[in-house]
Structure formats: structure tokens, C-alpha cells
Amino acid sequence: MIQQDRIVSLNHRTTTRGAFVLYWMQASQRAVYNHALEFAIRRANDLSLPLIVLFCLMDDYPEANVRHYTFMLEGLRETAAALRHRRIEFLIRMGSPVLQVPLIARRAALVVTDRGYLRHQKMWRAQVAERLECPLIQVETDAIVPVQSASPKAEYTAATLRPKIGRLLLRYLVPVEHRAAAAGLLSLDEDSISLNDLGSVIGSMNLDRSVPPVPGLRGGATQAERSLETFIDQKLHLYQELRSDPGFACSSGLSPYLHFGQISPLQIALQARERGGPGTEVFLDELIIRRELSLNYVHYHERYDSLSPLPPWAKATLNAHVMDARPYTYDLASLERGETHDPYWNAAQHEMVRTGTMHNYMRMYWGKKLIEWSESPEHAFTRAIHLNNRWQMDGRDPNSYAGVAWCFGMHDRAWSERPIFGKVRYMNARGLERKFDMNTYLARIGAGRTAS
């Protein structure tokens, strides 16, 4: 089922006589549980035309590096095989979608695309829509409840979004019907990049190679589904009790796959709900409410990667304490190497550098300490975004931008006033030690033990 509010015409052109229907795949890089793909198949079948899927590969994607590209291309290789199994041609063209999509679409009856929420993703779709002679139809498939259907405005907290999504959720928690592409394969004789040898593809690209791929972490839908099954079978029943404890790796590990669109949040939600039991409700709240709050955040705040969207109380209190003395300050290189006086922060940084992920509770602590160790809130925010986007597999993502902003008071309330933070929520090492056995976390990360 594809709900009508997932579907938006971006240019209101009239469907033309063409040789095929084109699905410009960019954010949702998968062959199953993809509303945009299924809508494109349905339209192609209605027109008795073959479907072609196009992915535009750029070596200048904002802030991406060889770590991100390796994982993404592993997933795209699997997607290409899955699409061909469904009798759908898959093309990869090098270059900006603003240039490549109109070129391929010259013989298309219409173009379908998925939805992106960040500034550059919106800009690409608007520019492509303007250049096409045929319709460009956007189908939202990386949110369970479409962002504007969930709320027509920026939400203040998860508590204000939760009831709005709750009233709609049953309508959207339904499987996606998969159809066959009736007209079969069509070869355009276009230059398409082969993914048989990923090393050669990556070697030919002008990429930032200073951040290496994560050893043992593989991209693709198959690995995403294995991770989901492992989480449901082994960790979901413990999730409510242990999810916040850094000493236990109780997270789903799905954020990299969600970021690259290699697995659908809807598929995750349906499989977790089917299992049920302890932990399911908490996990679904984080997957749906918390994640879609971040989509709401970047959609309604154009300057999501700055302090601009912070609530007035947070801006005022941080500004009131901007001249407060900082007990420690570190340059960016020291932070990146995890060389501070704080063993917990260092361990979190090392975890991110080595694995491309960070335990969610430590990610909050990590961001809070940057406020304390930077010369100003603006400087702290810039460094948090830089480090997160550079090393995290799910960097450059709505969840990342909203998560960093939360450290500065976004989607939170005012607390008791204190130096540097003002009324923004504060976290310290003693708080970690009161709640958790931090030696377990340090041992898990391979960072030694605390002095105590």
C-alpha cells in the first residue's frame, strides 16, 4: 500500500510519450520496502513501459569520505543485483544528479524519485524538476509517517510529536506490496559504472581517503536484515533495561543502514512489532518518534547545522555564559585523537573513529563535553558537527544534526543554572559512574580502566 500523502508532484508537467519510466534513486538505496520503487513499477506497468533505475555517483558529496563510499557502494552492488532479479535495469552514472538525471530522462515518460530532507537534497530535486520536460514525482519512503502529515510545523520536543504520530500510526504501519515489472529489461546503451570491482571504482574517484573503511562492517540489505534479525532475537528483550548502559552493546546497529537507505524503517518496525515482548515499545518509540523528530527538525529548520534553530531560552542562557572560564580547552587535533583528560570521552571518540558508531548515551556525553571544552557554543557546535560527520557512519544525517543540537538545548527543557551551560542540561563523569559500571565500557572499547 502506498498512501497518497507520500506522493508529491515536483513540477506539474504532463506525462509525455517516452520509451521508459525512470526512477532516480538517491536516498532510498534498496530494492524492497521502497515505496518510490513500487510506485515507479506501478506507473511503468500502467504505461506498458519498462522501468530503469538511475543512481548518480558523485565524488564530491558533501563531507563524505572513503569510509562512507565503501559502505554505500557495497550496498548499491547488492541493490543492482536485486533489481536485475526483478527485471529492472540499473544504471550508475558519474556526476551530479542535476546534470545526469535530465540527460537520461530525455526519453522518459516520467521520472520518480525518493525524498531527501537535507538542504542539498531538496535543492537537487528542485533543480532537476525545473530541467525536466516530463513529470518528476517524489515518493516519501524513508519516514514511516510522512513528515508533513505527522506535523505541519517544527515540533518543540518528542512529547509534542508523539501524540500526533500516534493518532496516525496504524494507517502507515502496513507492508509494501511488491509488484513485478511487466515490461521487463531495457538496455539504454548508456555508459554505466560497473560495481563488480569496487576497489577499482573507489580508486578512480577523487575521495577523501584519510578516514578508512570500518573493518568488518559491510554495507547492503542482506547484512542490514541479518543485523535486524540478530537484534530481535538476542537483544530486543533486553533493550528497555540495558539500552542506555554503555557497557552493553545493546543497540540495533542499524543506523548506518538506515542512513544509506539500505533498509526501510517500516520493515524494521513491522518485524519488531511482530516479535513483541519486553523492549519493543521503547525501541519503536526511538525508531519512529525520535527518528522522525529529527526529520521534522531538518525539514522545518533550514539552518539545521547551526545554533539558529535553538529555542530562545537555550540561545539566551548559552550567550549569558559565553565568557565563563573553561576548565579545559583542546584543539581539534587533540579531540580527534581522543587525547583529553577524560577517559570516558576519549573512549567514546576512539569508538567512533574505530567503528564508525558511538553508543547513544556516550554520544550525548561526548557532545556535552565539547560545549565545556570549547571557547564558545558556536565553536563547540561546529566541532561536534565536523567530528560526527567525518567519522560516524550515520554522519550527515537528520539524526546526527538533531542529536548534536539536543546537546545544546534543542528538543529539551531548561534545567538548573550552572557555569558555561547556563540552563542547558549538564552531564559529567560522576553521573556516568553513578549510573553505570564505566570500567565495563572502557573494557569493551579496549580503553583500559578508570583511575578509581
GUTI-856849 format. One record per atom (N, C-alpha, C): x, y, z; residue in one letter. Coordinates in steps of 0.1 Angstrom, whole numbers, plus 5000, padded with zeros to 4 digits. Example, Ala and Ser with C-alpha at 12.3 -4.5 7.8 and 13.67 -1.06 7.14 Angstrom:
BEGIN
513249435078a 512349555078a 513249675078a 512849785071s 513749895071s 512950005079s 
This chain:
BEGIN
500849885000m 500050005000m 500950125000m 500650224991i 501350354991i 500350464994i 500450525005q 499550625009q 499750745000q 498550814997q 498650924988q 499451034992q 499551065005d 500351175010d 501851155010d 502251035006r 503651005003r 504051064989r 503151094981i 503351124967i 503151274964i 504151334959v 504151474956v 504651504942v 503951584934s 504451624921s 505351744923s 506651734918l 507551844920l 507651954909l 506951914897n 507052014886n 505752034878n 504751944881h 503451954875h 503551954859h 504551884854r 504551864839r 503551754835r 503251744823t 502351644818t 503151524813t 502651404816t 503351284812t 503551284797t 504751254792t 505051254778t 505051114772t 505151104759r 505350984752r 506850954753r 507150844759g 508550804762g 508850664760g 510150624761a 510550484760a 510550404773a 510550484784f 510650414797f 510250504808f 510050454820v 509850534832v 511250524839v 511650644845l 512950644852l 512650664867l 513350584875y 513350604889y 514750654893y 514850784896w 516150844901w 516250804916w 517050704919m 517250654932m 518450734938m 518250794950q 519350864956q 519350834971q 518350864978a 518350844993a 517950704997a 517050634990s 516550504994s 517150404985s 518350354989q 519150274980q 518950124983q 517650084980r 517249944983r 516249904973r 516049764971a 515149714962a 513849654968a 513749664981v 512549614988v 512149724998v 510849715002y 510249815011y 510649955007y 510449984994n 510750104989n 509550164981n 508750254988h 507550304982h 507850374968h 508950444967a 509250514955a 509450414943a 510250304946l 510450204936l 509150134932l 508350104942e 507050034939e 506050124931e 506050254934f 505250344927f 505750354912f 507050364911a 507650364897a 507250244889a 507350124895i 506950004889i 505450014885i 504650054894r 503150064891r 502950154879r 503550274879r 503350364868r 503950314855r 505050244855a 505650184843a 504750074838a 504149994846n 503249894842n 501949954836n 501450064842d 500250124837d 500550184823d 501750224820l 502050284807l 502650174797l 502750054802s 503349944794s 504749974790s 505450034799l 506850074796l 507850004806l 509049984802p 510049924811p 510450034821p 510949994832l 511450084843l 513050074843l 513650194844i 515050204846i 515350274859i 516250224867v 516650294879v 518050354877v 518150484881l 519350554879l 519950604893l 521150574895f 521850634907f 522950724902f 523050844907c 524150934904c 525250934914c 526450894910l 527550884919l 528451004918l 528651074929m 529451194929m 530651174938m 531851224934d 532951214943d 533151334952d 532151424951d 532251544959d 530951564967d 530351444971y 529251454980y 529651524993y 528851624998p 529251705010p 529751615022p 531051635025e 531651575037e 531751425037e 531551365026a 531651215025a 533151185023a 533551065027n 534951015025n 534850865022n 536050815020v 536150675015v 535450575025v 535350605038r 534650525047r 533150515043r 532550625040h 531150635036h 530950565023h 531850605013y 531650554999y 531750404998y 532650345006t 532850205005t 531650125010t 531050175021f 529850115027f 528650135017f 528550255011m 527450275002m 527550194989m 528750184984l 528850114971l 528649964973l 529049904985e 528749764988e 527249744988e 526549844993g 525049824993g 524449844979g 525049934971l 524549954957l 524749834948l 525949774951r 526149644943r 525149544945r 524749524958e 523649434961e 522349474955e 522049604956t 520849664951t 520749634936t 521849654929a 521849634914a 521449494911a 522049394918a 521649254915a 520249224918a 519749284929a 518349264933a 517349324923a 517749434917l 516849494907l 516849414894l 518049374890r 518049284878r 517249164880r 517249104892h 516448984895h 514949024893h 514649144896r 513249194894r 512949244880r 513949214870r 513849254856r 513749404855r 514649474862i 514749624862i 516149664859i 516449744849e 517749784846e 518249894856e 519549884860f 520049974870f 521350044864f 521250174863l 522450254858l 523050334869l 524350334869i 525150424877i 525850524868i 525650654870r 526350754862r 527150844871r 528350874867m 529150964875m 528851104872m 528551184883g 528251324881g 527051364890g 526851494890s 525751554898s 524451504892s 523451474900p 522151444895p 521451564888p 521851684891v 521251794884v 521651794869v 522751734866l 523151724852l 522751584846l 522951474854q 522751344848q 521351304847q 520451334856v 519051294855v 518451354843v 518551484840p 517851534828p 518451474815p 519751434815l 520351364803l 519651234801l 519551154811i 518951014810i 517451024807i 516851134813a 515351144812a 514851204799a 515751234789r 515351294777r 514251204770r 514451064771r 513450974765r 512450914775r 512350974787a 511550914797a 510150974796a 509150894799a 507750944800a 507551014813a 508150974824l 508151044836l 509250994845l 509551074855v 510651044865v 510051044879v 510450934886v 510050924900v 511350934908v 511250994920t 512450994929t 511950974943t 512950944952d 512650934966d 512851074973d 512651084986r 512751214992r 514051225001r 514651335000g 515751375009g 515351495017g 515951505029y 515451615038y 516451725040y 517751705037l 518751805039l 518751905028l 519352015030r 519352135021r 519752095007r 520852035006h 521351994992h 520451894985h 519851804993q 519051704987q 517751774982q 517251864989k 516051944984k 516352024972k 517552084972m 517952164961m 518152084948m 518751964949w 518951884937w 517551854931w 516651814939r 515251774934r 514551894928r 514752014934a 514152134928a 514752164915a 516052154914q 516752194901q 516452094890q 516451964894v 516151864884v 514651884879v 513751904888a 512351934884a 512252044874a 513052144876e 512952264867e 513452224853e 514452134852r 515152104840r 514451994832r 513551924838l 512851814831l 511651864822l 511451794811e 510251814803e 509151734807e 509451624814c 508351534819c 508151554834c 507151484839p 506851504854p 508051444862p 508251504874l 509051454884l 508151434897l 508051314901i 507151274912i 508051224923i 507851284935q 508651244947q 507751154955q 508351044960v 507550944969v 508450934981v 507850964992e 508550965005e 508550825011e 509650765013t 509750625018t 510750605029t 511450705034d 512350685045d 511750735058d 510550775058a 509750805070a 508550715071a 508250665083i 507050585084i 505850665083i 505750775089v 504750875087v 505350995080v 504851025068p 505451145061p 505551265069p 506651335068v 506951445077v 505851545078v 505351595067q 504351705068q 502951645072q 502751515070s 501551465076s 501651445091s 502851415096a 502951405110a 502751535117a 503251645111s 503151775117s 503351885107s 502651995107p 502852105097p 503852205102p 504452175113k 505452275119k 506552205126k 507552285130a 508652235138a 508152205152a 508452085157e 507952035170e 508952075181e 508452105192y 509252155203y 510052045210y 509451925212t 510051815218t 509451685212t 510051575216a 509451445213a 508051435219a 507851495230a 506551485237a 505351545229a 505751655221t 504651715213t 504451645200t 505451575195l 505251495182l 504651365185l 504951305196r 504451165199r 502951145197r 502051225203p 500651205201p 500151225187p 500851315179k 500451345166k 500751225157k 501951165159i 502251045151i 501450925156i 501150915169g 500450815175g 499050795169g 498450915166r 497050915160r 497050855146r 498150865139l 498250825125l 498850695123l 499550635133l 500550535130l 499950405124l 498850365128l 498250235123l 498050245108l 497750365103r 497550385089r 498750355080r 499950385086y 501150375079y 501950245082y 501650175093l 502350055097l 501849935089l 501949945076v 501449835067v 502549795057v 502649675054p 503649635044p 503549695031p 504649695023v 504649755010v 504449635000v 503449654991e 503249544981e 504249554970e 504949444968h 505949434957h 505349374944h 505549444933r 504949404920r 506149374911r 505849294901a 506749264890a 506749374880a 507949404874a 507949494863a 507549424850a 506349464845a 505749384835a 506549384822a 507149504818a 507749524805a 509149464804a 509749434816g 511049374815g 512149464813g 513349404810l 514649484810l 514649564797l 515249684798l 515649764786l 517049824788l 517849804779s 519249854779s 519249984771s 519750084778l 519850214771l 521150234763l 522050144764d 523350154758d 524150284764d 523750314776e 524450434782e 525650384790e 526650474792d 527750444800d 527350424814d 527450304820s 527150284834s 528350224841s 528550274853i 529650224861i 529350084866i 530349994864s 530149854869s 530649854883s 529949784892l 530349764906l 530949634908l 531349564898n 531949424900n 533249434908n 534049544905d 535249564912d 535249694919d 534749694932l 534649814940l 535949884942l 537049814943g 538349874945g 538649964934g 538449924922s 538750004910s 537850124910s 536550114913v 535650224913v 536150334923v 536350284935i 536850374946i 538150434942i 539050354937g 540350404933g 540350514922g 539350514914s 539250604903s 538550734907s 538050744920m 537350864924m 538250954932m 537951084932n 538651184939n 538051194953n 538451104962l 537851104975l 538751144986l 538251184998d 538951205010d 539351065015d 540551025015r 540950885019r 541550885033r 541450995041s 542051005054s 541250925064s 540050895061v 539150815071v 538950675064v 539550575069p 539550445063p 538150375065p 537850275057p 536650195060p 536750125073p 535550095079v 535550025092v 535749875089v 536749815095p 537049675093p 535849585097p 535349495089g 534349405093g 532949455091g 532749585088l 531449645086l 531049645071l 530049575068r 529649555054r 528349625051r 528349695039g 527049755035g 526149665028g 524849695027g 523949625019g 522749575027g 521649545019a 520449495025a 520549365033a 521349275027t 521449145033t 522049155047t 523149235049q 523749255062q 522849335071q 522049425065a 521149505074a 520049415079a 519549325071e 518549235076e 519049135086e 520349085084r 520949005094r 521149075108r 521549205107s 521649275119s 520349295126s 519249315118l 517949335124l 517549205131l 517749085124e 517348965130e 518148935142e 519448955142t 520248935154t 519749025166t 519449145163f 518949235173f 517649185179f 516749155171i 515449105175i 515548975183i 516348885179d 516548755185d 517248765198d 518348845199q 519248845210q 519248965219q 518749085215k 518849205222k 517549275225k 516549255217l 515349335219l 514749325233l 514749195238h 514149175251h 514949245262h 516149285260l 516949355270l 517049505267l 516449545256y 516649685252y 516149785262y 514949765268q 514449865277q 515349885289q 515949775294e 516749775306e 518149815304e 518749785292l 520149805290l 520549905279l 519549955272r 519950035261r 520850155264r 520650215276s 521450335280s 522750305286s 523050175289d 524250145296d 525450125286d 526450215286p 527550205276p 528350075277p 528250005288g 529049885289g 528449765281g 527149785277f 526549675269f 526249725255f 526649645245a 526349685231a 524949635228a 523949705233c 522549655232c 521849735221c 522449815213s 521749885203s 521549795191s 520749835181s 520449755170s 521549755160s 522349855159g 523449865149g 522949895135g 521749945134l 521049965121l 521250105116l 521750205124s 521850335119s 522650355106s 523750295104p 524450305091p 523550265079p 522750155081y 521950105070y 520750195068y 520250255079l 519150355077l 519650475070l 520850525074h 521350645068h 521450635053h 521950515048f 522150505033f 520950445027f 519850435034g 518650385028g 518650235024g 519550155030q 519750015027q 518649925034q 517949985043i 516849915050i 515850015053i 514549975052s 513450065055s 513150075069s 512850195075p 512350195089p 511050125091p 510250125080l 508950045081l 509249895082l 510149845075q 510449695076q 510949665090q 511849755096i 512349735109i 511149735119i 510249835118a 509149845128a 508249725127a 507949685115l 506949575114l 507549445120l 508849415117q 509449295123q 509649305138q 509949425143a 510049435158a 508649425164a 507649485158r 506349475164r 505749335163r 506149255153e 505649125152e 506249035163e 507549065167r 508148985178r 507449025191r 507249155193g 506649205206g 507549175218g 506949185230g 507649155242g 508349275248g 509149245259p 509849355265p 510849425256p 510849555257g 511849635249g 511249685236g 510149625231t 509649655218t 509149795218t 508349835228e 507649965228e 508750075228e 509750055237v 510850155238v 511650165225v 511950055219f 512650055206f 511850125195f 510550095194l 509750165184l 509650305186l 509550345199d 509550495202d 510750565197d 511950505198e 513150565193e 513250555178e 512850445172l 512850425158l 511950525151l 510750545157i 509750625150i 509650765155i 509450785168i 509250915173i 510550995173i 511550945179r 512851015180r 513451035166r 513450935158r 514050945144r 513251045136r 511951035137e 511151125128e 511051265134e 511351285147l 511551415152l 512751485146l 513851405143s 514951465136s 514651495122s 513751425115l 513351465101l 512551595102l 511751605112n 510951725114n 511951845116n 512951815124y 513951925127y 514651975115y 515151895106v 515851945095v 514951995084v 513751935083h 512851985073h 512352125076h 512052155088y 511452285092y 512452395096y 513752345098h 514852445101h 515852435090h 515852535082e 516852535070e 518252535075e 518552605086r 519852615092r 520052515103r 519752395100y 519852285110y 521252255115y 522252295107d 523652275111d 524252395117d 523452465124s 523952585132s 523152595145s 523452695153l 522752715165l 521452795163l 521152835151s 520052925148s 518652865153s 518452725151p 517152675155p 516852665170p 517952675178l 517752655192l 516652745198l 515852685208p 514852765214p 515452895221p 514653005221p 515153125227p 515853115240p 515253035249w 515853015263w 517252965262w 517552865253a 518852805251a 519852905246a 519452975235k 520353075230k 520753175241k 519753225248a 519953335258a 520853285269a 520653165274t 521453115285t 522853085281t 523053025269l 524453005264l 525153135262l 524553235256n 525153365254n 525453425267n 524653415277a 524853475290a 526153425297a 526553305293h 527753235299h 528953215290h 528853295278v 529953275269v 531253315274v 531353405283m 532653455288m 533053375301m 532353275305d 532753195316d 534053125313d 534853105324a 536153045322a 535952895319a 536652835310r 536652695307r 537752625314r 537452515322p 538452455329p 539552385320p 539052335309y 539952275299y 539552325285y 540552345277t 540352365262t 541252275254t 540752235243y 541552145235y 541452185220y 542552165213d 542452195198d 541752075191d 541352095179l 540651995172l 541451865170l 542751885167a 543551765165a 543651675178a 543751735189s 543751655202s 542451585204s 541351655201l 540051595202l 539951475193l 540351495181e 540151395171e 540951265174e 542151285181r 542951175185r 542451115199r 541451175205g 540951135218g 541951155229g 542651265229e 543651295239e 543251405248e 542351375257t 541851475267t 542151415281t 541851485291h 542051435305h 540951335309h 539851325300d 538651245304d 538751105297d 538950995305p 539050865298p 537750825291p 536550865297y 535350825291y 535150895277y 535451025277w 535251095264w 536251035254w 537451015258n 538450955249n 537950825244n 537450745252a 536950605248a 535850625237a 534950725240a 533850745230a 534350785217a 535350875217q 535950925205q 536650805197q 537450725205h 538050615199h 537050515193h 535950495200e 534950405195e 534450455181e 534250585180m 533750645168m 534750635157m 535950665160v 537050655149v 537250515144v 537150415154r 537450275150r 536350205144r 535050235149t 533950155145t 532950235136t 533050365136g 532050445128g 530750465135g 530650425148t 529550445156t 529950475170t 528950525178m 529250555192m 527950525200m 528150465212h 526950435220h 526150565222h 524850555221n 524050675221n 524150755234n 524250695245y 524350765257y 525750845258y 526750775253m 528050835253m 528150945242m 527350935232r 527251045222r 526751175228r 525751155237m 525251275244m 526351335253m 526951255260y 528051295269y 529151365261y 529551305250w 530551345241w 530251495236w 529051515232g 528651645228g 528651745239g 528151715250k 528151805262k 529551845266k 530551755265k 531851795269k 532451895259k 532151885247l 532651975237l 532152125240l 530952135245i 530552265250i 531452325261i 531852235270e 532652275281e 534052305278e 534552235267w 535952255263w 536252335251w 535252415247s 535452505235s 535252645239s 535852735231e 535852875235e 534452945234e 533552885227s 532252945226s 531252835222s 529952855224p 528952755219p 529052735204p 529252835196e 529352825182e 530552735178e 531652765185h 532852685182h 532652535185h 531952515197a 531652375201a 530752305191a 529752375186f 528752315177f 529452285164f 530352375159t 531052345146t 531952225147t 532652215159r 533552095160r 532751965162r 531651975169a 530851855170a 530351805157a 529851895149i 529351855135i 530451805127i 531651865127h 532751825119h 533151675123h 533451655136l 533851525140l 532851415138l 531551445141n 530551355138n 530351315124n 530351415115n 530151395101n 531351325095n 532551345100r 533751285094r 533851135098r 533551105110w 533850965115w 532650875116w 531450925118q 530350845120q 529750795107q 529350665107m 528750605095m 527450675092m 526750725103d 525450795101d 525650945103d 526850995100g 527051145100g 526351195088g 526151335088r 525551395076r 524051355075r 523451325086d 522151265087d 521251345096d 519951355093p 519051425102p 519151385117p 519351255119n 519551215133n 520851275139n 521851295132s 523051345137s 522951495140s 522351565130y 522151715132y 521251745144y 520151665146a 519251685157a 519951645170a 520751535169g 521351485182g 522451585187g 523151645178v 524151745182v 523351865187v 522351915181a 521552025185a 520952005199a 520551875202w 520051845215w 521051875226w 522251845224c 523251875234c 523352025238c 522852115229f 522852255231f 521452305235f 520452215238g 519152255243g 518052235234g 518252195222m 517152165212m 516352045217m 515052055216h 514151945220h 514251905235h 514752005243d 514851975257d 514252095265d 514352085278r 513852195286r 514952255294r 514652365301a 515652435309a 515852365322a 517152355327w 517552295339w 518052405349w 518652355360s 519152445370s 520452515363s 520652645366e 521752715360e 523052685366e 524052685358r 525452655362r 526352715352r 527652725356p 528652785347p 528652725333p 529052795323i 529252765309i 527952715302i 527252625308f 526052565302f 524752655305f 524852735315g 523652815319g 522552715323g 521452715316k 520252625319k 520252505310k 521252495301v 521252375292v 521652255301v 521052145298r 521352015305r 522851985306r 523351955318y 524751925320y 524951775323y 526051725318m 526451585321m 527951585325m 528251495335n 529651485339n 530051345342n 531351325344a 531851185346a 531251125359a 531051195369r 530451145381r 529051085379r 528351155370g 526951105367g 527050975359g 528050955350l 528250835344l 528550725354l 529450755363e 529850655373e 528750615382e 527850705386r 526750675394r 525750575387r 525550595374k 524550515367k 525150385362k 526350375358f 526950265351f 528250225356f 528650095353d 529950055356d 530850095344d 531450205345m 532150255333m 533450175330m 533950105339n 535050015336n 534649915325n 533349875326t 532849775316t 532949835302t 532549965301y 532550035288y 534050055283y 534950095292l 536350115288l 536849975283l 536549875290a 537049735286a 536449695273a 535249725270r 534549695258r 535249765246r 535549895249i 536249975238i 537749945237i 538249885247g 539649855247g 540449975252g 539950055261a 540550185265a 541150175279a 541350055285g 541850055298g 540850065309g 541250105321r 540350115332r 540450255338r 539450295346t 539550425353t 540550425364t 540950545368a 541950555378a 541350515392a 540050515393s 539450475406s 539350325407s 
